[in-house]
Amino acid sequence: MSRPRLVSIPLLTAVAAVVSCLAAFAAPAADAPAANPPVAKPPAAAPKGPPPPPRPKNVPGVKRNLGGPGDYGLRERLVKRLMHEPEIAAAGMQVAMVNGGVVLSGTMPTWAVRRRALVIASSERGIINVTDQMDVSRGDVKDPVILKGIADVLKDRTTELELKDLDVTVEDGVATLKGTTKDFASRVRAEEQAGTVLGVTRIVNRLRPVTAPLGGSTDVAIRKAVVEFLKNYREFPYLGSVEVQVKDATVTLTGDLPLFISRQQAATMTALVGGVREVVNHIQIEPGTLPEVMIVREIP
């Protein structure tokens, strides 16, 4: 068994003295002023890169596609069609796709160009909704000048469109058309012609085609009139299926159509039938369907 080592008192005292000296050198004196911390220099400014190239004026603005992968191809097809129209291309409009719905924005030179863009978008298969956020440039054209311009352009089309009892008013750039035309297509062409006049920001089309049925005072009579009007392929040249229900002169449309433009025209034609007080449009757009006939049914 080993004996424990004995450390003499003088040795312990020496070790303590050495430790105290080291601690005194390591710690700063209490009354010594603190050293100034080094000041960090601001980082040098990063060199500026070249500015981004300007977007060509004749190319529609690119917006983030918020829909699914299928919307990319659909948007490309629509943009290609829009760019075939020189006036639309020159306007530099913006096109955004959101899950099969298109949003059009920008400033158009005339109402006719704006309407043309809406027609192109509404007739593209695959588009289920069109949102119009476009503006029309008013400029400094006065209302009397606009009124005369519309009267002149429609005067040249009076015989062709069989315009009768034509009444045109203009207020703050908004033109209202009243009277009759020979059919629904002539009603559309009259609006297009009036929309070519500079300064027109909007057209309220109250022209009534003489082919629109008078309807009646009862729901049954109104329903039959709407069905017959939509069955006329010369007036409604689209295929699909539509159901017509009427209650208290309010017409509710349901069914399936492949194009958004056909859905909009069905509602407009229904509103032109005599006796109709309101139209509720519940028609669904089914782009994948390829109907061979137009079926219009009455729903009691």
C-alpha positions, -999 to 999 in steps of 0.1 A, spaced: 0 0 0 15 33 -12 18 62 12 0 95 4 22 123 -10 27 152 13 29 187 -1 47 212 19 30 245 28 57 267 12 51 250 -22 13 257 -21 20 293 -13 43 297 -43 17 282 -67 -10 306 -54 13 335 -60 19 325 -96 -18 321 -103 -25 356 -89 1 372 -111 -14 355 -142 -49 367 -133 -37 402 -128 -22 403 -163 -53 387 -179 -79 411 -163 -78 449 -172 -75 473 -144 -109 486 -131 -99 523 -136 -83 518 -171 -103 533 -199 -120 507 -222 -104 504 -256 -125 518 -285 -141 490 -305 -131 489 -341 -156 506 -364 -169 485 -393 -166 500 -427 -198 499 -449 -195 474 -476 -186 487 -510 -216 493 -533 -222 465 -557 -216 475 -593 -248 483 -612 -257 459 -640 -272 470 -673 -308 481 -673 -334 455 -684 -343 458 -721 -376 476 -728 -406 454 -736 -416 456 -773 -447 476 -777 -463 451 -801 -461 421 -778 -488 415 -752 -476 419 -716 -466 387 -698 -485 380 -666 -479 351 -643 -501 321 -653 -521 313 -622 -538 282 -636 -528 247 -643 -502 235 -669 -529 233 -696 -534 271 -694 -500 278 -709 -508 262 -743 -542 278 -742 -528 312 -736 -502 308 -764 -530 300 -789 -551 329 -778 -521 354 -779 -512 341 -814 -548 348 -826 -549 382 -810 -515 392 -826 -529 385 -860 -551 416 -856 -528 446 -863 -548 471 -841 -549 447 -812 -512 440 -815 -503 477 -817 -523 483 -785 -499 461 -764 -527 445 -744 -521 421 -715 -534 386 -714 -536 365 -682 -549 330 -678 -565 317 -645 -577 281 -647 -593 283 -681 -605 319 -676 -589 348 -694 -584 384 -682 -578 410 -709 -565 444 -699 -549 475 -715 -561 506 -734 -577 500 -768 -578 527 -794 -616 522 -802 -646 504 -789 -646 482 -820 -610 470 -813 -620 462 -777 -650 443 -789 -629 424 -814 -605 412 -787 -635 400 -766 -649 381 -795 -616 364 -803 -611 354 -766 -647 342 -762 -646 320 -794 -613 302 -784 -621 266 -775 -610 258 -739 -617 293 -725 -646 291 -700 -648 327 -689 -637 361 -702 -631 391 -679 -629 425 -695 -605 449 -678 -598 469 -709 -603 507 -713 -610 527 -744 -591 560 -750 -615 589 -750 -591 616 -761 -604 651 -765 -632 643 -789 -664 661 -780 -698 644 -778 -713 663 -808 -684 652 -830 -689 616 -818 -726 617 -826 -720 630 -861 -694 603 -867 -718 575 -857 -746 589 -878 -723 590 -908 -710 555 -905 -744 540 -899 -760 560 -927 -738 541 -951 -751 508 -937 -788 516 -934 -799 495 -963 -776 466 -957 -786 463 -920 -822 474 -926 -819 500 -898 -852 516 -890 -862 543 -865 -826 547 -856 -819 570 -826 -784 577 -814 -774 596 -783 -740 603 -768 -732 614 -733 -696 616 -719 -684 593 -747 -711 566 -741 -732 560 -772 -767 545 -770 -783 529 -801 -820 525 -805 -842 512 -833 -846 479 -852 -824 458 -875 -832 429 -898 -817 402 -875 -793 396 -846 -762 396 -868 -771 430 -882 -775 443 -846 -740 432 -839 -726 447 -871 -743 481 -863 -725 482 -829 -692 473 -845 -695 501 -871 -705 527 -844 -676 515 -823 -651 525 -850 -657 562 -842 -629 577 -822 -639 589 -787 -666 563 -781 -657 546 -748 -688 524 -745 -719 514 -766 -753 506 -751 -769 485 -778 -807 487 -776 -813 478 -812 -839 452 -816 -839 426 -844 -873 422 -861 -868 385 -859 -869 386 -820 -903 370 -809 -928 392 -792 -932 366 -764 -963 372 -743 -977 380 -710 -975 345 -695 -945 324 -685 -956 296 -709 -957 320 -739 -924 336 -730 -907 301 -726 -920 290 -760 -908 322 -777 -873 319 -762 -870 283 -773 -880 290 -808 -856 320 -810 -826 299 -799 -836 270 -822 -832 293 -852 -797 284 -865 -796 316 -886 -798 336 -854 -780 312 -831 -753 293 -852 -739 272 -823 -743 236 -812 -749 222 -778 -779 219 -754 -799 246 -736 -828 243 -712 -852 272 -707 -872 277 -676 -895 308 -669 -910 320 -636 -926 354 -632 -910 365 -665 -875 357 -653 -858 333 -677 -833 308 -663 -809 292 -689 -791 260 -681 -773 234 -702 -739 229 -718 -722 248 -747 -686 244 -759 -678 281 -765 -681 311 -741 -693 333 -769 -723 311 -775 -732 313 -738 -731 351 -739 -752 353 -771 -778 329 -757 -784 353 -728 -785 384 -750 -810 369 -775 -832 358 -746 -833 393 -732 -845 406 -766 -877 384 -765 -908 403 -756 -921 399 -721 -887 389 -706 -880 408 -674 -847 392 -663 -822 366 -675 -803 342 -652 -776 325 -672 -764 292 -656 -751 276 -689 -719 257 -683 -690 257 -708 -677 223 -717 -648 228 -741 -642 190 -745 -676 183 -760 -682 182 -797 -720 184 -802 -734 177 -836 -768 194 -831 -784 222 -811 -810 210 -786 -832 236 -769 -857 222 -744 -885 237 -723 -884 231 -685 -919 236 -670 
